[in-house]
């Protein structure tokens, strides 16, 4: 479904949104003790012709650097003369976490951690102008930018030490028709896996794609690449997917190119180590494993195999650990369970 709502009435303070131009600003969110302002980098690319408004963001978590590269590179490549509608881009949605390349802004958490809960803006939508720093960031993003969008894409990468095959996550089914539209967007993005379920962290009540989905806006998130690293293959794949979505919704000319496995899954089974040592993986991303298959072994510092880790389910490998050292309880592999 291509939405006919257009951007003719769009007005955002601090941005000169002339037709056929791009503009940048930094949106103030909160003040730090020494007087420094936390600011969100924002770019608007307004096409030469009216069309939808699509919000695109990355780096809700500070080690999600691949998403910053993907989103920033797309913003630099899009020519306003070829665009219909407006693209609102926030390449770093959590600047304090990005500064330290950590999932959270840990300096804020060190002080009165219980007072700063929740610490994650991604889990704080639609935000609160009277809330903590995470709520203030979420409020600024939602109240000043996301509320204008007819579509939303949120780009993530896993935490440092993990690597995902490109997978998209949808709002919960209670969001109605917008979920089917979001699935269509995730399909043309070319995600290898599309997570469609009603339980777990990816369908939290305060996630941005859930909040927008409840308001009838097709919104989805995508995980791609490895935490803390930029890989050119991931960047190329992400750019290709985002441009596909823009073509699908009529914002860019050209045909949608089908790629990726685009397999819908209902959950991802986490397989953990029960022993500590050096991790040896025996599977890779997108491998299809059998129930009971050995996916990894753990070797102790004396060179002895102390554990053979087996899959409890048959399915594709969606996520692997990338750090070679594990302790008991750490994630090793995630297996997709098909819908």
Secondary structure in CASP SS format (residue, H / E / C, confidence):
PFRMAT SS
TARGET T0000
AUTHOR 0000-0000-0000
METHOD secondary structure of the structure
MODEL  1
X C 1.00
X C 1.00
X C 1.00
X C 1.00
X C 1.00
X C 1.00
X C 1.00
X C 1.00
X C 1.00
X C 1.00
X C 1.00
X C 1.00
X C 1.00
X C 1.00
X C 1.00
X C 1.00
X C 1.00
X C 1.00
X C 1.00
X C 1.00
X E 1.00
X E 1.00
X E 1.00
X E 1.00
X E 1.00
X E 1.00
X E 1.00
X E 1.00
X E 1.00
X E 1.00
X E 1.00
X C 1.00
X C 1.00
X C 1.00
X C 1.00
X C 1.00
X E 1.00
X E 1.00
X E 1.00
X E 1.00
X E 1.00
X E 1.00
X E 1.00
X E 1.00
X E 1.00
X E 1.00
X C 1.00
X C 1.00
X E 1.00
X E 1.00
X E 1.00
X E 1.00
X E 1.00
X E 1.00
X E 1.00
X E 1.00
X E 1.00
X E 1.00
X C 1.00
X C 1.00
X C 1.00
X C 1.00
X C 1.00
X C 1.00
X H 1.00
X H 1.00
X H 1.00
X H 1.00
X H 1.00
X H 1.00
X H 1.00
X H 1.00
X H 1.00
X H 1.00
X H 1.00
X H 1.00
X H 1.00
X C 1.00
X C 1.00
X H 1.00
X H 1.00
X H 1.00
X E 1.00
X E 1.00
X E 1.00
X E 1.00
X E 1.00
X E 1.00
X E 1.00
X E 1.00
X C 1.00
X C 1.00
X C 1.00
X C 1.00
X H 1.00
X H 1.00
X H 1.00
X H 1.00
X H 1.00
X C 1.00
X C 1.00
X C 1.00
X C 1.00
X C 1.00
X C 1.00
X H 1.00
X H 1.00
X H 1.00
X H 1.00
X H 1.00
X C 1.00
X C 1.00
X C 1.00
X C 1.00
X C 1.00
X C 1.00
X C 1.00
X C 1.00
X C 1.00
X C 1.00
X H 1.00
X H 1.00
X H 1.00
X C 1.00
X C 1.00
X C 1.00
X C 1.00
X C 1.00
X C 1.00
X C 1.00
X C 1.00
X C 1.00
X H 1.00
X H 1.00
X H 1.00
X H 1.00
X H 1.00
X H 1.00
X H 1.00
X H 1.00
X H 1.00
X H 1.00
X H 1.00
X H 1.00
X C 1.00
X H 1.00
X H 1.00
X H 1.00
X C 1.00
X C 1.00
X E 1.00
X E 1.00
X E 1.00
X E 1.00
X E 1.00
X E 1.00
X C 1.00
X C 1.00
X C 1.00
X E 1.00
X C 1.00
X E 1.00
X E 1.00
X E 1.00
X E 1.00
X E 1.00
X E 1.00
X E 1.00
X E 1.00
X E 1.00
X C 1.00
X C 1.00
X H 1.00
X H 1.00
X H 1.00
X C 1.00
X H 1.00
X H 1.00
X H 1.00
X H 1.00
X H 1.00
X H 1.00
X H 1.00
X H 1.00
X H 1.00
X H 1.00
X H 1.00
X H 1.00
X H 1.00
X C 1.00
X C 1.00
X C 1.00
X E 1.00
X E 1.00
X E 1.00
X C 1.00
X C 1.00
X C 1.00
X C 1.00
X C 1.00
X H 1.00
X H 1.00
X H 1.00
X C 1.00
X C 1.00
X C 1.00
X C 1.00
X H 1.00
X H 1.00
X H 1.00
X H 1.00
X H 1.00
X H 1.00
X H 1.00
X C 1.00
X C 1.00
X C 1.00
X E 1.00
X E 1.00
X E 1.00
X E 1.00
X E 1.00
X E 1.00
X E 1.00
X E 1.00
X E 1.00
X E 1.00
X C 1.00
X C 1.00
X C 1.00
X C 1.00
X H 1.00
X H 1.00
X H 1.00
X H 1.00
X H 1.00
X H 1.00
X H 1.00
X H 1.00
X H 1.00
X H 1.00
X H 1.00
X H 1.00
X H 1.00
X H 1.00
X H 1.00
X H 1.00
X H 1.00
X C 1.00
X C 1.00
X C 1.00
X E 1.00
X C 1.00
X C 1.00
X C 1.00
X C 1.00
X C 1.00
X C 1.00
X C 1.00
X C 1.00
X C 1.00
X C 1.00
X E 1.00
X E 1.00
X E 1.00
X E 1.00
X E 1.00
X E 1.00
X E 1.00
X E 1.00
X E 1.00
X E 1.00
X C 1.00
X C 1.00
X C 1.00
X C 1.00
X E 1.00
X E 1.00
X E 1.00
X E 1.00
X E 1.00
X C 1.00
X C 1.00
X C 1.00
X C 1.00
X C 1.00
X C 1.00
X E 1.00
X E 1.00
X C 1.00
X C 1.00
X C 1.00
X C 1.00
X E 1.00
X E 1.00
X E 1.00
X E 1.00
X E 1.00
X E 1.00
X C 1.00
X C 1.00
X C 1.00
X C 1.00
X C 1.00
X E 1.00
X E 1.00
X E 1.00
X E 1.00
X E 1.00
X E 1.00
X C 1.00
X C 1.00
X C 1.00
X C 1.00
X E 1.00
X E 1.00
X E 1.00
X E 1.00
X E 1.00
X E 1.00
X E 1.00
X C 1.00
X C 1.00
X C 1.00
X E 1.00
X E 1.00
X C 1.00
X C 1.00
X C 1.00
X C 1.00
X E 1.00
X E 1.00
X E 1.00
X E 1.00
X E 1.00
X E 1.00
X E 1.00
X E 1.00
X C 1.00
END
